[in-house]
Amino acid sequence: MLDLARLRALHAVSVHGSVAGAAAALGYTPSAVSQQITKLERETRTTLLERRGRGVALTEEAVHLVAAAQQLLAIVERAETSLEERRGLPTGRLSVGAFASAARGLLPGVLADLDREHPGLDVRMTEVDPHLSVDLVAKGVIDLAVAHDWDIAPLPAPEGVEQAVIGDDLCDLLVPAGHRLAGRDGVRRAELARERWICQPPGTVCHDWLVRTLRAAGYEPDIRHQAEENHTQLALLAAGLGVAMIPRLGRGPLPEGVVAVRMDPVPVRRLYALWRTGAARRPAITAAVAALQGHGARVGLRWARGT
């Protein structure tokens, strides 16, 4: 009989593309994941992974086995959900993925509350790119994701994934204190054509949103500096090297020499909690979503209209 833990390890390698990525997602060491795969190869008398440069690739047989593993893991999830539902209490492990500023500005209070109020619940958080989070939920790699979209770029939710709104995060234009716009009550996007921009690298949600937003205003943004972390962007702003549009959640206090200016209209990104339909009845999911919505209001998220 095939071992479920070993199938889970192979499935994680398939999703994350590497043994190291699978290990990080499962909370194991890379060596432990490799051992699980080796034992599975012995059980199946089949080569499952092949070396490709510095990484690995799944063999054709492994791809078929992963498809079967995904179905088995879904069955196990339904069984676990049924047991937890019968108990009526949030229990077991709940894996949560969150994008960087939510992991910093929202999740600490949520995790502390869940840990205190539900001692039978084992919550594990991982920081994930919002581009990837929906797919990670759909494939069963994480149980719950905190993701976001922007007013001009809605978040797609595939079949089998449900979502609930956590709240709206408002975004400000940040400029050096001596900037020509620093004293303004409001700034329209069309007024920013001559600015030098600081933003996240290409391929990130915030970078793509900035480019699409300013193109819609009629011009191509002059992006001078790119940095993943908000704190790095703030340091560049304090040095007078450009302007940036940065959301409020997880931003922290502005450094000396940096001023926030209201945009007109105000850019908004909406935060969501996402989970698989098969796990919708889990008390753990219900408790986590309620905690996210409650803490969203406490950290300044605006309750989304129409929700």
ROBA-102034 format. One record per residue (C-alpha): x negated, y, z negated; residue number from 0; residue in three letters. Coordinates in Angstrom, 1 decimal. Layout:
// ROBA-102034
> X,Y,Z,i,aa
> X,Y,Z,NUM,ALA
...
// end
This chain:
// ROBA-102034
> X,Y,Z,i,aa
> 0.0,0.0,0.0,0,MET
> -1.3,3.5,0.9,1,LEU
> -2.2,5.7,-2.0,2,ASP
> -0.2,8.9,-2.1,3,LEU
> -3.0,11.0,-3.7,4,ALA
> -5.3,10.0,-0.8,5,ARG
> -2.7,10.8,1.8,6,LEU
> -2.2,14.2,0.1,7,ARG
> -6.0,14.8,0.4,8,ALA
> -5.9,14.0,4.1,9,LEU
> -2.9,16.2,4.6,10,HIS
> -4.7,19.1,2.9,11,ALA
> -7.8,18.7,5.1,12,VAL
> -5.5,18.8,8.1,13,SER
> -3.8,22.0,6.9,14,VAL
> -6.9,23.8,5.8,15,HIS
> -9.3,22.5,8.4,16,GLY
> -12.1,21.5,6.1,17,SER
> -12.8,19.4,3.0,18,VAL
> -13.8,22.5,1.1,19,ALA
> -10.5,24.3,1.9,20,GLY
> -8.6,21.2,0.9,21,ALA
> -10.5,20.9,-2.4,22,ALA
> -9.7,24.6,-3.2,23,ALA
> -6.0,24.1,-2.5,24,ALA
> -5.7,20.9,-4.5,25,LEU
> -7.9,22.0,-7.4,26,GLY
> -10.5,19.3,-6.8,27,TYR
> -14.2,19.4,-6.0,28,THR
> -15.1,18.8,-2.3,29,PRO
> -16.9,15.6,-3.5,30,SER
> -13.6,14.3,-5.0,31,ALA
> -11.7,15.0,-1.8,32,VAL
> -14.4,13.3,0.3,33,SER
> -14.1,10.2,-1.9,34,GLN
> -10.3,10.1,-1.5,35,GLN
> -10.7,10.2,2.3,36,ILE
> -13.4,7.5,2.2,37,THR
> -11.1,5.2,0.1,38,LYS
> -8.3,5.9,2.5,39,LEU
> -10.4,4.9,5.5,40,GLU
> -11.2,1.6,3.7,41,ARG
> -7.6,1.0,3.0,42,GLU
> -6.6,1.7,6.6,43,THR
> -9.7,0.2,8.2,44,ARG
> -9.8,3.4,10.3,45,THR
> -12.1,6.3,10.8,46,THR
> -10.1,9.4,9.9,47,LEU
> -12.6,12.2,10.0,48,LEU
> -15.4,13.0,12.5,49,GLU
> -18.3,15.4,12.1,50,ARG
> -18.0,18.5,14.3,51,ARG
> -21.0,20.7,13.8,52,GLY
> -20.9,21.8,10.1,53,ARG
> -17.2,20.8,9.7,54,GLY
> -14.9,17.9,10.3,55,VAL
> -12.1,17.0,12.7,56,ALA
> -9.2,14.6,12.4,57,LEU
> -9.3,11.6,14.6,58,THR
> -6.2,10.7,16.7,59,GLU
> -5.3,8.0,14.1,60,GLU
> -5.6,10.6,11.3,61,ALA
> -3.2,12.9,13.1,62,VAL
> -0.6,10.2,13.2,63,HIS
> -1.2,9.4,9.5,64,LEU
> -0.9,13.0,8.5,65,VAL
> 2.6,13.2,10.2,66,ALA
> 3.7,10.2,8.1,67,ALA
> 2.1,11.7,5.0,68,ALA
> 4.1,14.9,5.4,69,GLN
> 7.3,12.9,5.5,70,GLN
> 6.3,10.9,2.4,71,LEU
> 5.3,14.1,0.5,72,LEU
> 8.7,15.6,1.3,73,ALA
> 10.5,12.5,-0.1,74,ILE
> 8.4,12.8,-3.3,75,VAL
> 9.2,16.5,-3.6,76,GLU
> 12.9,15.7,-3.3,77,ARG
> 12.6,13.0,-6.0,78,ALA
> 10.7,15.4,-8.3,79,GLU
> 13.2,18.1,-7.7,80,THR
> 16.1,15.8,-8.6,81,SER
> 14.4,14.8,-11.9,82,LEU
> 13.6,18.3,-12.8,83,GLU
> 17.1,19.4,-12.0,84,GLU
> 18.6,16.7,-14.2,85,ARG
> 16.4,17.8,-17.1,86,ARG
> 17.6,21.4,-16.5,87,GLY
> 14.2,22.8,-17.5,88,LEU
> 11.2,24.1,-15.4,89,PRO
> 8.6,21.4,-15.6,90,THR
> 5.7,19.9,-13.7,91,GLY
> 3.2,21.7,-11.4,92,ARG
> 4.2,24.8,-9.4,93,LEU
> 1.6,26.0,-6.9,94,SER
> 1.9,29.7,-6.0,95,VAL
> 0.2,31.6,-3.3,96,GLY
> 0.0,35.4,-3.2,97,ALA
> -1.6,38.1,-1.1,98,PHE
> -4.4,40.1,-2.8,99,ALA
> -2.6,43.2,-4.1,100,SER
> 0.3,41.1,-5.4,101,ALA
> -2.1,38.7,-7.1,102,ALA
> -3.7,41.7,-8.8,103,ARG
> -0.7,44.0,-9.4,104,GLY
> 2.3,41.6,-9.9,105,LEU
> 1.2,38.0,-10.7,106,LEU
> -0.6,38.4,-14.0,107,PRO
> 2.5,39.4,-15.9,108,GLY
> 4.6,36.8,-14.1,109,VAL
> 2.2,34.0,-14.9,110,LEU
> 1.9,35.1,-18.5,111,ALA
> 5.7,35.1,-18.9,112,ASP
> 6.2,31.7,-17.3,113,LEU
> 3.4,30.2,-19.4,114,ASP
> 4.9,31.6,-22.6,115,ARG
> 8.6,30.8,-21.9,116,GLU
> 8.2,27.5,-20.1,117,HIS
> 5.5,25.4,-21.8,118,PRO
> 6.4,22.3,-19.7,119,GLY
> 5.5,24.2,-16.5,120,LEU
> 2.0,24.1,-15.0,121,ASP
> 1.7,27.1,-12.7,122,VAL
> -1.4,27.4,-10.5,123,ARG
> -2.0,30.5,-8.4,124,MET
> -4.2,30.9,-5.3,125,THR
> -4.8,34.1,-3.4,126,GLU
> -3.8,33.6,0.3,127,VAL
> -3.5,35.7,3.4,128,ASP
> 0.1,36.7,4.0,129,PRO
> -0.3,35.7,7.6,130,HIS
> -0.8,32.1,6.4,131,LEU
> 1.5,31.9,3.4,132,SER
> 4.7,31.0,5.3,133,VAL
> 3.1,28.1,7.1,134,ASP
> 1.5,26.9,3.8,135,LEU
> 4.9,26.7,2.2,136,VAL
> 6.5,25.0,5.3,137,ALA
> 3.8,22.3,5.3,138,LYS
> 4.1,21.7,1.6,139,GLY
> 0.6,22.9,0.7,140,VAL
> 2.0,25.4,-1.8,141,ILE
> 5.4,25.4,-3.5,142,ASP
> 6.0,29.1,-3.6,143,LEU
> 4.5,32.1,-1.8,144,ALA
> 4.6,35.8,-2.4,145,VAL
> 4.4,37.4,1.0,146,ALA
> 5.2,40.8,2.6,147,HIS
> 6.2,42.4,5.8,148,ASP
> 6.4,46.0,7.0,149,TRP
> 9.3,48.1,8.2,150,ASP
> 8.2,47.7,11.8,151,ILE
> 7.0,44.0,11.6,152,ALA
> 9.6,41.7,9.9,153,PRO
> 8.4,38.5,8.3,154,LEU
> 9.5,35.3,10.2,155,PRO
> 11.0,32.6,8.1,156,ALA
> 11.1,29.2,9.9,157,PRO
> 13.8,26.6,9.4,158,GLU
> 13.3,24.8,6.2,159,GLY
> 11.9,27.8,4.3,160,VAL
> 14.1,30.0,2.2,161,GLU
> 13.3,33.5,0.8,162,GLN
> 14.4,36.1,-1.7,163,ALA
> 13.5,39.7,-1.8,164,VAL
> 11.3,40.8,-4.7,165,ILE
> 11.3,44.5,-4.0,166,GLY
> 9.9,47.3,-1.8,167,ASP
> 6.4,48.6,-2.2,168,ASP
> 5.9,52.2,-1.0,169,LEU
> 2.8,53.4,0.8,170,CYS
> 1.0,56.8,0.5,171,ASP
> -1.4,58.6,2.7,172,LEU
> -4.6,59.0,0.8,173,LEU
> -7.0,61.8,1.7,174,VAL
> -10.1,63.4,0.1,175,PRO
> -9.3,66.3,-2.2,176,ALA
> -10.7,68.9,0.2,177,GLY
> -8.8,67.6,3.2,178,HIS
> -6.5,69.9,5.2,179,ARG
> -3.4,67.8,4.2,180,LEU
> -4.2,67.4,0.5,181,ALA
> -1.7,70.1,-0.7,182,GLY
> 1.2,69.1,1.6,183,ARG
> 4.5,68.0,0.2,184,ASP
> 5.0,65.6,3.2,185,GLY
> 3.2,64.6,6.4,186,VAL
> 4.7,63.1,9.5,187,ARG
> 2.8,60.4,11.4,188,ARG
> 2.5,62.5,14.6,189,ALA
> 0.3,65.0,12.6,190,GLU
> -2.4,62.3,12.0,191,LEU
> -3.7,61.9,15.6,192,ALA
> -7.1,63.6,14.9,193,ARG
> -7.9,61.7,11.7,194,GLU
> -10.7,59.2,11.1,195,ARG
> -9.2,56.1,9.5,196,TRP
> -10.3,53.6,6.8,197,ILE
> -8.4,50.3,6.8,198,CYS
> -8.6,46.5,6.5,199,GLN
> -10.3,44.5,9.3,200,PRO
> -8.4,43.3,12.5,201,PRO
> -6.2,40.3,12.0,202,GLY
> -4.9,41.4,8.6,203,THR
> -1.3,42.4,8.2,204,VAL
> -2.1,45.9,7.0,205,CYS
> -4.5,46.6,9.9,206,HIS
> -2.0,45.4,12.5,207,ASP
> 0.7,47.5,10.9,208,TRP
> -1.4,50.6,10.9,209,LEU
> -2.3,50.2,14.6,210,VAL
> 1.3,49.5,15.6,211,ARG
> 2.6,52.4,13.5,212,THR
> 0.2,55.0,14.9,213,LEU
> 0.6,53.7,18.5,214,ARG
> 4.4,54.1,18.1,215,ALA
> 3.6,57.8,17.1,216,ALA
> 1.9,58.2,20.5,217,GLY
> -1.8,57.8,19.9,218,TYR
> -4.6,55.2,19.3,219,GLU
> -6.1,55.4,15.7,220,PRO
> -9.8,56.2,15.4,221,ASP
> -10.7,53.5,12.9,222,ILE
> -14.2,54.3,11.5,223,ARG
> -14.5,52.0,8.5,224,HIS
> -13.0,48.6,7.7,225,GLN
> -12.9,46.9,4.2,226,ALA
> -10.9,44.1,2.7,227,GLU
> -10.6,45.5,-0.8,228,GLU
> -8.5,48.5,-1.8,229,ASN
> -11.3,49.5,-4.2,230,HIS
> -13.8,49.7,-1.4,231,THR
> -11.4,51.8,0.7,232,GLN
> -10.9,54.1,-2.2,233,LEU
> -14.7,54.5,-2.6,234,ALA
> -15.0,55.4,1.1,235,LEU
> -12.2,57.9,0.6,236,LEU
> -13.8,59.5,-2.4,237,ALA
> -17.0,60.0,-0.2,238,ALA
> -14.9,62.0,2.3,239,GLY
> -15.3,59.4,5.1,240,LEU
> -11.7,59.3,6.3,241,GLY
> -8.1,58.9,5.4,242,VAL
> -6.1,55.7,4.6,243,ALA
> -2.6,54.5,4.1,244,MET
> -2.6,52.2,1.1,245,ILE
> 0.5,50.7,-0.7,246,PRO
> 0.9,51.4,-4.4,247,ARG
> 1.1,47.9,-5.7,248,LEU
> -2.2,46.8,-7.2,249,GLY
> -3.9,50.0,-6.0,250,ARG
> -4.8,51.2,-9.5,251,GLY
> -5.6,54.8,-10.5,252,PRO
> -7.0,57.0,-7.7,253,LEU
> -10.7,58.0,-8.2,254,PRO
> -11.7,61.6,-8.7,255,GLU
> -11.7,63.4,-5.3,256,GLY
> -8.8,61.3,-3.8,257,VAL
> -5.3,62.7,-3.4,258,VAL
> -2.0,60.9,-2.5,259,ALA
> 0.3,62.7,0.0,260,VAL
> 3.8,61.5,0.7,261,ARG
> 4.5,60.4,4.3,262,MET
> 7.7,61.4,6.0,263,ASP
> 9.3,58.8,6.5,264,PRO
> 7.7,56.8,3.7,265,VAL
> 6.1,53.6,5.0,266,PRO
> 7.5,50.6,3.2,267,VAL
> 6.5,47.0,2.9,268,ARG
> 9.0,44.4,1.5,269,ARG
> 7.8,41.7,-0.8,270,LEU
> 9.4,38.2,-0.6,271,TYR
> 9.3,34.9,-2.5,272,ALA
> 9.4,31.9,-0.2,273,LEU
> 9.9,28.2,-0.9,274,TRP
> 11.0,25.1,0.9,275,ARG
> 14.7,24.3,1.2,276,THR
> 14.1,20.9,-0.3,277,GLY
> 12.8,22.5,-3.5,278,ALA
> 15.5,25.2,-3.8,279,ALA
> 17.2,23.5,-6.7,280,ARG
> 14.0,23.2,-8.8,281,ARG
> 14.4,25.1,-12.1,282,PRO
> 10.8,26.0,-11.7,283,ALA
> 11.5,27.8,-8.5,284,ILE
> 14.5,29.6,-10.0,285,THR
> 12.5,30.7,-13.0,286,ALA
> 9.5,31.9,-11.0,287,ALA
> 11.7,33.9,-8.6,288,VAL
> 13.5,35.5,-11.5,289,ALA
> 10.2,36.4,-13.1,290,ALA
> 8.9,37.9,-9.9,291,LEU
> 11.9,40.1,-9.4,292,GLN
> 11.9,41.2,-13.0,293,GLY
> 8.2,42.1,-13.0,294,HIS
> 8.6,43.7,-9.6,295,GLY
> 10.8,46.4,-11.2,296,ALA
> 8.3,46.8,-14.1,297,ARG
> 5.3,47.5,-11.8,298,VAL
> 7.2,50.1,-9.7,299,GLY
> 8.6,48.1,-6.8,300,LEU
> 11.8,49.7,-5.5,301,ARG
> 14.8,47.4,-5.4,302,TRP
> 15.5,46.8,-1.7,303,ALA
> 18.8,48.3,-0.5,304,ARG
> 21.3,45.8,1.0,305,GLY
> 19.9,42.8,-1.0,306,THR
// end
